[in-house]
Amino acid sequence: MKAGFVNIIGKPNAGKSTLLNAFLGEKLSIVSSKVQTTRHRIRAFLTSDDYQIVFSDTPGVIEPKYKLHEKMMHAVNSSLEDADVCLFVVDARDSVEEIHNLVDEFKIKVPLILVMNKIDLLKTAEVTEKEQAFAEFKGVEKVVKVSANKKNNIESLVAAIVELLPEGEPYYDKDELTDLPTKFFAGEIIREKIFELYEEEIPYQTTVMISRFEEKTTLIKIVAEIVVQRESQKAILLGTGGSKIKELGTRSRMELEKFLDAKVFLELFVKVRNNWRNNELYLKEYGY
């Protein structure tokens, strides 16, 4: 059997989370058209009779502007330390020079597969030209073209990964999908709905803490705190007469019930914590 750790890195627009969900066949990582959605390192397991792949989906590679960004980039770098294979996911529309500089900057020492995502958005000739250019990058073992959104060529990518994995025993039980607690994903689902509902800076200056997750006989009770940086942001989150927070609650509850396969009672509260993205104590409290 083959078993090993596979790190997924790339720019925020590359579609890494969509790719992880395509691997698993179900939604584990939140997805948004806005960049910088992923903030935590999310571990997920793909297991068959012949292999176990332990994926680490990391935040998109950015230039840090806050302590929060620094924590996110630390998650990216630390994930490379225990990787057997690295997937460098790129948006096929990005320039070859930009991707070359990014790959070169990381100096990845494990076998590297460059994943060209979103190939359905380019003409065939352009895809072929870029594939040839990417294949010449130093350290790249293979280039695999996929459309994660359409789940095209995912099996070929899995086969390419397995080929590079070492022989070994599985690290996790075959029925396990992740090592993160359920309440972590509850918070992520609410945060995803914030990305969907609110514009401009609100999603980026917001985090979600699950203060209560209680499984009762007939339902699951979830109490969540949405943290913002300013009173003006709290007003935007609430909306006129609380209309916006009510819509957020409805959308989140419906998604949570689908994810948990159970009836959910959800309460949302909004807290203001000034400049939380630059505060070490707050960041530690919020799991960063």
N, C-alpha and C positions, 0 to 999 in steps of 0.2 A: 504494500500500500504506500501511496505517497501522501505526505502531509507537511504543511508549512505555512509560513506567515507571508501575506501579500499586502504590501502597502499601496494605497491608491492616492496619488498626489496630482496636482495640476492647478491651473488658474481657476478663479471663481466661476468663469463662464463655460467651463469645459463639460459640465454635465456629469460630474463624478457620482453624485448621489443617485441620479437616475440610472447610472450604470450599476451601482451596487444593488438597487432594487431589481434591476433586470436580471442580475446574477441569481438573486434569491427567489425570484418569481413572486415576490410580494413586497409591499411598501414598508420599509424599515427606516429609511432615511428621508427627512422632509425635503421637499422640492419646491423651488420658487423660480420665477423668471428673473427675479432680482438676484444680484450677486451677493456673495458672503453669507449665504443662508446657513451653511454648516459651521458651527463654532467648536464642537467637541470632536474628539477622535471616537468614531463609532466602530466597534468590532462586530463582525457578523461571520457566521460559519456556513460554508457550503460543503455538504458531506454526501458522498456516494459510497458504494462498496469498494471503489478503487482509490479514492482520494478524500482528503479533507483540506479545504482551503480556508484559512483564517484571514479574512479581509479586514483591513483597517482603512476606513474612509476618513480622511483628514480634512481640515478646513482648506479652502482655496488659498493659494500662495499670493500674499499681498505684502505691501510695504507697511510695516506697523506704524500706526499713528497714536495708539492708546495702549495702556497696559493690557487691555483685553486682547488687542491684536497681537501683542508680544506673547501672551499665553497661547493664542491660536497657532502662531508660528512655532512655538516650542513643541506643540503637539505634532506638528508636521515633522520636525527634525528628529524628535525622540522616536517616532514610529519607524524611522529608517534603521534604527539601531538593532531591532530584532527581526528585520525583514529578511526573507529568503529570496523574494522576487519583488520588484517594484513595477507598478503600472503607472506610467506617466500619461495622463489623459489630456488630450488637447482638442480644442474646437478646430475642426478641419479648416475653418475659414481664417484662423490666425496666421500671421506671416511666419514663414520658415525661419527667418532671422531671429524673430522674437522668441520662438520656441527653442531655437538652438542656444541662445544666450541663457534661457531659463534652465534648460537641462544641464548645460555646462556649469552653471552656478552651483548646482546641488552636488556635483561630483559623486554620483551614486556608485557605490562599490559592489552592489549585488546585481544579478542579471536583470536587465531592464527591457520591458516591452513598452513601446510607444503606441498608445491607443488613439487612433484617429476617430474621434466621435463626430456625429452630425454630418456624416458623408452624404446623406440624402439632400443636404442643402447646397451641394456643389455639383458642377458638371463632371462627368466621368473623367474627362481628359485632365481637369485640374486636380482631381483626387489622385490620379496616377502620378502626375508630376510631383505633387507634394509627398506622396508615399516614397518615391525614389529619393527625394531630398532627405527625408527623415531617416531613411534606412542607412544613410551615410554618416549619421551622427555617431561620434565616438561613444562606445559603451552600449549602444542599442542592439539587442539580440534579435529583435523582430519588430516589425510594424504590423499592427492588426487594425483593419478598418471596420467600424461598427456604426450602427445607429441605435444608441441605447433607448431612445424614446420609442422606436419602432421594434425594439428587441431583435434587430437584424445582426446576424453573425456572432451572437453571444456564445454559442456553443464552440465555435472555432477559437474564440479568445480563451475560453475555459481550457480547451485542449492545449493551447500554447502555454498557458500557465502551468498545467499539470506536468507537462514535459520538462519544465525547469525546476520542479519541486524535488526535494530530497526524499529518499525512502524513509518511512517512519510510521509510528503508531499515531492514531488520532489524538488530539489534545482535549477534545470535548465529546460528550455523548452525541450520538447521531441525531437525536431529537432536539438538541439545543440549536437555537438560531443566533443568540447573542449572549454576552455576559453582563449586559446592562439591565438594571431593574426596570420593571414595567412603568413605574412612575416617571422615569426619565423620558420615556417616549410619550407619555401623557403631556408633559411639559413641552416637548418638541412639537406635538400636534397643535397645541394652542398657539405656539410661536409661529407655526406655518400659517395659521389662519390670520394672524396679525399681519404677516407679509402679504397675504391676499387682500385684506380689507383696507389697509392704511397706506398712504403715500409718503413720499419723500423720506425724511429722516426717522420717522416714528419706529419702523421695524428694527432699525439698526441701533436705536438707543433704548431698546426694550429687552428685558429678559423675563423668563417665567420660572417661578419656584412653586413646586407642589408642596403645600404645607400639610395636606391631609389626603391620604389615599386609603380608603377603608372599604373592604369587600364585605358587604352585608348579604343576607340570604337572597334578597330579590334584586339588588342593584349594587353598583359601586359608587360610593360617594367620594368626590374629588373636590378639594378646595385649592384654588390656585391664586398666587399673588403675581400680578404683572407689575414689574418694576420699571419706572421711567426716571428720567433725570431732572425734569422740570414740571412745575404745576401746569404750565401751558400744554405740555404733552399729555398730562392726565386728563385735561379738559377735552382734548382731541379724541383720546381713547374712549372716554365716556360718551361723547356726542350729545346733541341736544336732547335733554330729558332722559339721558341714559340710553338713547336709541342705538348708538353704535356698539356699546358694550353688550347690549342685549343680542344684537346680531352676531357678534363675535362668540358669545356664549352658545347660541343656537348652532352655529356652524361647527364649533369645537366639539360640542356634545354629540352631534350626529357622527362626526369623524371618529370620536373616541368610542362610541358604541359599535361602530364597524370594526375598529381595531381590536377592541376588547371582547367583542361578541357577547355583550351584556348590556343591560339597562344602566345608564349613567345619570347620576344627579351631580350637576356641576355648579360650583359657586366661584365667581371671579371677583377679586379685589384688586384695586390699583394703588400702588405705593410709590411715593416720590423719594428717591435716594440720589441726592445731588452728586453728579460726576461719578457715578458708580463704576463706569468703565475704566477709571484711572485709580480706583481705590483698592488696594491689595486685600483689605479685610472683606469688603463686599464681594470681590471676585472669588475669594476663597469660599465664602458663604454660599455663593451661587454655583459652585462646582467647577470653577475655571482654574 
